[in-house]
Amino acid sequence: MEKQKLPNSTLILVFGIVSIVTCCCYGVLGLIFGIIALVLANKATKLYMENPENYEGFSNVKTGKILAIIGIILNVLYLGYTIFLFSTIGMDGIQEMQRELMEQYGG
């Protein structure tokens, strides 16, 4: 019997990568992609473990799951940092910091 490609294996890998890349979007967007990738990876792992001889592409699932976990951790840290900034210095303080950085580095 010919092996089938594991469902969503490429999508899990892509979502894992996107969750890391988008961690600078206040931690929200990447967190969503990371959680989706982790849920899909768990479903694909269960499906693969039932009949491993019928499926290929499990390496994409494992890699995507690891990237999703890393992305979730980075996004939670960045989201916590953002919440900390908003609670301590507020929106006005953040805008002032951005202005100072633009003057210092942007010209």
Backbone as CSV, one residue per row, in Angstrom:
resi,resn,N_x,N_y,N_z,CA_x,CA_y,CA_z,C_x,C_y,C_z
1,MET,0.843,-1.187,0.000,0.000,0.000,0.000,0.883,1.243,0.000
2,GLU,0.477,2.200,-0.768,1.240,3.445,-0.877,1.016,4.330,0.343
3,LYS,2.089,4.971,0.783,1.985,5.843,1.963,1.292,7.145,1.592
4,GLN,0.458,7.607,2.505,-0.227,8.884,2.334,0.557,9.963,3.060
5,LYS,0.420,11.179,2.568,1.027,12.299,3.278,0.162,12.606,4.499
6,LEU,0.823,12.835,5.620,0.109,13.124,6.867,-0.654,14.441,6.716
7,PRO,-1.954,14.460,7.033,-2.745,15.688,6.861,-2.176,16.862,7.662
8,ASN,-2.125,17.999,7.037,-1.694,19.270,7.646,-0.237,19.293,8.076
9,SER,0.601,18.369,7.607,1.994,18.363,8.064,2.741,19.616,7.618
10,THR,2.524,20.044,6.394,3.180,21.266,5.915,2.597,22.501,6.592
11,LEU,1.292,22.507,6.802,0.635,23.631,7.461,1.143,23.796,8.894
12,ILE,1.359,22.698,9.582,1.880,22.754,10.954,3.263,23.380,10.958
13,LEU,4.097,22.977,10.007,5.440,23.542,9.909,5.391,25.032,9.605
14,VAL,4.547,25.428,8.679,4.423,26.844,8.318,3.904,27.667,9.491
15,PHE,2.880,27.174,10.175,2.339,27.898,11.332,3.362,27.993,12.458
16,GLY,4.186,26.960,12.643,5.242,27.024,13.644,6.251,28.108,13.327
17,ILE,6.622,28.217,12.063,7.561,29.264,11.636,6.927,30.640,11.792
18,VAL,5.673,30.773,11.370,4.978,32.061,11.458,4.824,32.493,12.914
19,SER,4.628,31.552,13.820,4.473,31.919,15.231,5.751,32.527,15.794
20,ILE,6.902,32.084,15.302,8.164,32.674,15.749,8.391,34.030,15.092
21,VAL,8.129,34.105,13.796,8.381,35.345,13.054,7.492,36.481,13.539
22,THR,6.267,36.184,13.920,5.326,37.231,14.318,5.302,37.489,15.821
23,CYS,6.327,37.066,16.533,6.317,37.279,17.986,6.448,38.760,18.340
24,CYS,6.914,39.578,17.409,7.051,41.007,17.698,5.746,41.778,17.478
25,CYS,4.680,41.105,17.123,3.372,41.749,16.936,2.610,41.746,18.254
26,TYR,3.227,42.286,19.285,2.671,42.369,20.641,2.366,41.010,21.244
27,GLY,2.855,39.932,20.645,2.689,38.608,21.206,1.350,37.963,20.972
28,VAL,0.446,38.632,20.298,-0.901,38.096,20.134,-1.020,37.263,18.862
29,LEU,-0.586,37.800,17.757,-0.734,37.118,16.468,0.055,35.810,16.452
30,GLY,1.287,35.860,16.906,2.105,34.650,16.932,1.589,33.615,17.902
31,LEU,0.994,34.061,18.986,0.420,33.142,19.969,-0.729,32.351,19.349
32,ILE,-1.533,33.017,18.546,-2.646,32.348,17.868,-2.118,31.278,16.909
33,PHE,-1.128,31.647,16.087,-0.563,30.682,15.143,0.114,29.520,15.872
34,GLY,0.802,29.801,16.965,1.468,28.753,17.725,0.499,27.765,18.331
35,ILE,-0.595,28.268,18.881,-1.589,27.379,19.490,-2.274,26.520,18.426
36,ILE,-2.601,27.124,17.291,-3.213,26.352,16.208,-2.263,25.258,15.733
37,ALA,-0.985,25.602,15.551,-0.003,24.614,15.101,0.152,23.489,16.115
38,LEU,0.133,23.819,17.399,0.277,22.805,18.439,-0.928,21.859,18.476
39,VAL,-2.121,22.397,18.325,-3.331,21.559,18.310,-3.322,20.639,17.089
40,LEU,-2.994,21.198,15.919,-2.941,20.379,14.711,-1.849,19.318,14.808
41,ALA,-0.723,19.669,15.415,0.371,18.706,15.566,-0.019,17.567,16.484
42,ASN,-0.735,17.858,17.541,-1.184,16.791,18.442,-2.159,15.846,17.744
43,LYS,-3.061,16.395,16.933,-3.994,15.552,16.182,-3.242,14.683,15.165
44,ALA,-2.280,15.290,14.463,-1.519,14.546,13.462,-0.651,13.474,14.121
45,THR,-0.114,13.760,15.292,0.697,12.770,16.007,-0.146,11.571,16.416
46,LYS,-1.346,11.826,16.910,-2.240,10.726,17.288,-2.586,9.870,16.069
47,LEU,-2.871,10.529,14.943,-3.195,9.810,13.724,-2.008,8.981,13.255
48,TYR,-0.822,9.544,13.337,0.380,8.833,12.904,0.677,7.648,13.817
49,MET,0.496,7.804,15.102,0.807,6.728,16.048,-0.145,5.537,15.910
50,GLU,-1.338,5.769,15.395,-2.270,4.664,15.175,-1.777,3.740,14.066
51,ASN,-1.291,4.317,12.967,-0.790,3.545,11.818,0.438,4.232,11.226
52,PRO,1.607,4.088,11.828,2.789,4.793,11.310,3.234,4.314,9.934
53,GLU,2.895,3.087,9.576,3.329,2.580,8.274,2.511,3.155,7.118
54,ASN,1.388,3.792,7.415,0.528,4.337,6.362,0.819,5.792,6.004
55,TYR,1.622,6.482,6.819,1.795,7.920,6.623,3.263,8.296,6.495
56,GLU,3.493,9.369,5.778,4.826,9.980,5.688,4.690,11.468,6.002
57,GLY,5.801,12.106,6.315,5.781,13.534,6.637,5.722,13.821,8.113
58,PHE,6.028,12.826,8.938,5.968,13.044,10.380,7.085,13.969,10.856
59,SER,8.178,14.043,10.095,9.272,14.947,10.483,8.821,16.406,10.424
60,ASN,7.966,16.749,9.466,7.411,18.103,9.407,6.555,18.395,10.632
61,VAL,5.809,17.399,11.075,4.952,17.571,12.249,5.801,17.788,13.491
62,LYS,6.841,16.983,13.658,7.711,17.123,14.835,8.413,18.479,14.835
63,THR,8.939,18.877,13.686,9.615,20.173,13.596,8.649,21.318,13.833
64,GLY,7.466,21.245,13.234,6.450,22.278,13.431,5.997,22.381,14.874
65,LYS,5.905,21.243,15.552,5.502,21.241,16.952,6.560,21.914,17.822
66,ILE,7.821,21.608,17.565,8.910,22.247,18.315,8.925,23.752,18.062
67,LEU,8.778,24.152,16.804,8.748,25.582,16.481,7.540,26.272,17.102
68,ALA,6.407,25.578,17.139,5.210,26.156,17.755,5.411,26.365,19.246
69,ILE,6.049,25.408,19.914,6.312,25.558,21.351,7.251,26.725,21.594
70,ILE,8.301,26.829,20.785,9.228,27.963,20.915,8.496,29.271,20.652
71,GLY,7.659,29.291,19.611,6.896,30.488,19.284,5.932,30.884,20.388
72,ILE,5.276,29.909,20.999,4.353,30.205,22.099,5.116,30.810,23.271
73,ILE,6.260,30.239,23.606,7.059,30.777,24.713,7.503,32.206,24.418
74,LEU,8.022,32.456,23.218,8.450,33.819,22.856,7.282,34.802,22.894
75,ASN,6.139,34.368,22.379,4.977,35.257,22.341,4.431,35.546,23.727
76,VAL,4.436,34.560,24.603,3.965,34.790,25.976,4.911,35.761,26.684
77,LEU,6.217,35.586,26.480,7.181,36.513,27.088,6.991,37.935,26.567
78,TYR,6.825,38.066,25.238,6.657,39.396,24.664,5.330,40.013,25.082
79,LEU,4.280,39.209,25.156,2.986,39.715,25.607,3.070,40.169,27.055
80,GLY,3.761,39.406,27.890,3.959,39.809,29.282,4.739,41.102,29.398
81,TYR,5.778,41.253,28.565,6.558,42.488,28.549,5.697,43.672,28.117
82,THR,4.861,43.464,27.110,3.975,44.528,26.634,2.977,44.924,27.712
83,ILE,2.392,43.944,28.377,1.448,44.243,29.463,2.159,44.990,30.584
84,PHE,3.388,44.573,30.893,4.175,45.254,31.920,4.421,46.714,31.542
85,LEU,4.789,46.964,30.284,5.026,48.346,29.848,3.765,49.187,29.934
86,PHE,2.643,48.645,29.456,1.396,49.397,29.513,0.958,49.673,30.941
87,SER,1.202,48.728,31.838,0.758,48.927,33.213,1.667,49.859,34.004
88,THR,2.944,49.944,33.626,3.861,50.795,34.384,3.983,52.203,33.818
89,ILE,4.238,52.324,32.508,4.450,53.668,31.960,3.297,54.155,31.096
90,GLY,2.390,53.282,30.723,1.216,53.684,29.956,1.524,53.961,28.498
91,MET,0.488,54.291,27.767,0.619,54.536,26.331,1.452,55.781,26.048
92,ASP,1.295,56.823,26.853,2.070,58.046,26.643,3.565,57.789,26.826
93,GLY,3.917,56.996,27.814,5.320,56.672,28.047,5.920,55.853,26.917
94,ILE,5.131,54.939,26.373,5.603,54.126,25.254,5.812,54.989,24.019
95,GLN,4.884,55.904,23.757,5.037,56.795,22.612,6.241,57.705,22.790
96,GLU,6.502,58.148,24.002,7.677,58.985,24.264,8.965,58.197,24.027
97,MET,8.981,56.940,24.448,10.143,56.082,24.198,10.371,55.900,22.704
98,GLN,9.293,55.721,21.948,9.412,55.552,20.501,9.943,56.820,19.853
99,ARG,9.469,57.991,20.304,9.975,59.254,19.760,11.466,59.417,20.027
100,GLU,11.890,59.094,21.241,13.306,59.202,21.579,14.152,58.263,20.732
101,LEU,13.671,57.046,20.511,14.412,56.104,19.672,14.475,56.573,18.228
102,MET,13.386,57.131,17.728,13.384,57.649,16.355,14.355,58.807,16.205
103,GLU,14.420,59.691,17.196,15.361,60.799,17.142,16.800,60.306,17.229
104,GLN,17.012,59.304,18.050,18.369,58.817,18.272,18.873,58.021,17.056
105,TYR,18.052,57.150,16.501,18.489,56.271,15.422,17.944,56.637,14.048
106,GLY,16.821,57.282,14.007,16.182,57.566,12.739,16.576,58.882,12.108
107,GLY,17.156,59.749,12.862,17.609,61.004,12.291,16.660,62.071,12.612
